[in-house]
């Protein structure tokens, strides 16, 4: 399943790298994650850490670049270094991956040195991997795993996080078309 999601993220990145869409931030509007937690972004997040896999690839696809991504999971970094994304976005190869350890446990000390505006973390693996982030005062958006609807929710959230909701919607529409073509 992760391989399919990673493949879809790579395809999204390819499509995203070919187009430029408008930026439409929603300053001060509440952002609700996939577990009902709400936070407010006064502006699009400029420094984002992604712990779930393949959130890094998806964030790059939505944003159209890797500039906002300041930390990621080692498996995501491997995809950035060894895959097509590293070719399209060479700066992504140097993104730190020491932000997480075993079982998606955050390395809070490493995270704090990156000064992220936002950390994306799994929500379904228990509070043990979320509470250390919150205790350190880091804003956290929790992602759900398991369905196509969840994946579309990731894209929607990433559009809001980056201020590129129109771009995210176009990727969602493209993905729906691709899924329908595969079904046929």
Number of C-alpha atoms within 10 A of each C-alpha: 7 9 10 9 17 19 14 17 24 22 18 22 25 16 16 22 18 8 9 10 15 10 15 15 20 19 13 12 14 14 17 15 20 19 13 10 12 13 15 13 19 12 15 22 19 14 17 24 28 26 26 22 23 23 25 28 30 27 28 25 27 34 27 22 20 23 15 19 23 24 27 30 24 18 15 21 23 14 20 25 19 11 13 15 25 18 13 15 18 14 16 26 18 13 20 18 22 16 24 21 13 7 9 18 17 23 17 18 11 15 23 14 9 16 13 20 18 19 25 22 24 22 19 15 14 9 11 12 19 23 14 15 21 13 10 12 10 19 16 23 25 20 21 19 17 9 9 13 10 14 19 18 18 24 23 21 24 26 25 26 25 25 23 23 24 18 26 27 16 16 23 20 13 14 18 14 12 13 12 10 9 8 7 6
